[in-house]
Amino acid sequence: MHVEPNILRRHDLDSLAAVERAFHTGPLSEVVASAPQLERRSGLTVEEFQREYRGPLRPVILENHVADWPSVRTWSFDHLADRCGSVRVVVDSYNTKAAREATVAEFVRMLKENRGEDATPIYLQEWYYQTTAPELAADMPEMEIAQYDFRRNLYGEAASTNHQLWLGQQGGITRLHQDSYTVDVMHAQIVGEKLWYVMGPEAILHTDTEEDWTRLCKAPETQLMQCVLKPGDVLYLPANWYHRIELLTDSIGLGRKCLDEVNLQAHIRQRMTELLALALNPDEVKQTHPELFDVVLMRSRAWANRMNIDLSRLRP
Ligand SMILES: O=C(O)CCC(=O)C(=O)O
C-alpha cells in the first residue's frame, strides 16, 4: 500500500487527528494566532483580479464583493427552514460516526436545541443544494470574476455550477485539507464569521514531532496566513492551497469552485482516479479514507444527478 509521505495530505484518522491537534498545542498552535493576515481588497475589476491575484496565484479576500446578494441581505437559519424545510440533508457528513440524515427543518431545530457548554457544534458540510433545493441559487448570483471556470466547457452549464452550502454552529471546524480536483476556492460568506488558516500547496510535514512542526512553521513555502471572512466577503484561494476553517459564530457560507484551464489535466486525472478507485478498489479506499468515503460517494451521486447520468447503464 502506498503511504503518502506528507502527513498534511493523508486522510487516515490518526493523521487527521495529529494535524488538528497541532492547531491546539505545540509549535503550530503558538504561531497561528500571530500569522500574517491575508490581503483584503475591495472594488477590484475582473482584469485587476486576474493580473494581481489569479495570474500570480496569490490568495486574496474580495471584501464586500457579494454584499448585495439577496442571501447576504436576507438569509438566516429560520429563513432556510421556511423555504426548504422538507429537503433532506446529511448533517456532520465529515464525521462518519456522527453523520446522520435530517430535513433542513429538523437540522435548524437541532441547532436551537444543541446549546450549552458541553454541546458539540453541529455542522452541515458540503450541501449540494442545487440538486435538492435549486430555487436557492437565485439568491447567490454568478460572479463575474468566476467566469473562467473551465468546468462549464467540460461538463456543461448545469453540472459545473455544483456549489455547496456550509451551515454550522459557532465552534464548528473543517479540518486542514486541500480541495479535490485541482480547483480554485471562491468561498462567499453569507451569514456570520469564519476564521480561516491557509498554507501554500508546497507545505510539507514528514513526521508528527515538535521539530517537524517547528520546521513547517519556519519554512518559507508554508506561507501560513489567516483571515476572518465576514458577510459579503469572498475568499479566493488558488488550487491546492491548504485551508482550515473555524466558525467564530453560527455561520452560512457558499463554497464555489473554479477550474483554471491550466489545471485541466490534473483535474481529469483526479476525477478518474477517484472514480476508478471507487469502482475497482472500494474496500481499500474505505480503509485508507474512512472519513472521506461516504462524502465522496455523496459528491459523486450529486454530480451524476446534475450530469443526468443513469447509473444503471454503461453507455449514455
Ligand atoms: O467553510 C468550511 O467549513 C469549509 C469550506 C471549504 O473547505 C471550501 O469552500 O473549500
The ligand as a Tripos MOL2 file, in Angstrom:
@<TRIPOS>MOLECULE
LIG
   10     9     1     0     0
SMALL
NO_CHARGES

@<TRIPOS>ATOM
      1 O1        -16.3780   26.5940    5.3630 O.co2     1 LIG1
      2 C1        -15.9140   25.4880    5.6180 C.2       1 LIG1
      3 O2        -16.0440   24.9490    6.7190 O.co2     1 LIG1
      4 C2        -15.1040   24.7700    4.5690 C.3       1 LIG1
      5 C3        -15.1540   25.4060    3.2230 C.3       1 LIG1
      6 C4        -14.1970   24.8110    2.2450 C.2       1 LIG1
      7 O3        -13.3690   23.9730    2.5590 O.2       1 LIG1
      8 C5        -14.2310   25.2820    0.8530 C.2       1 LIG1
      9 O4        -15.0770   26.0950    0.4760 O.co2     1 LIG1
     10 O5        -13.3650   24.8010    0.0760 O.co2     1 LIG1
@<TRIPOS>BOND
     1     1     2 2
     2     2     3 1
     3     2     4 1
     4     4     5 1
     5     5     6 1
     6     6     7 2
     7     6     8 1
     8     8     9 2
     9     8    10 1
@<TRIPOS>SUBSTRUCTURE
     1 LIG1         1 GROUP 0 **** ****
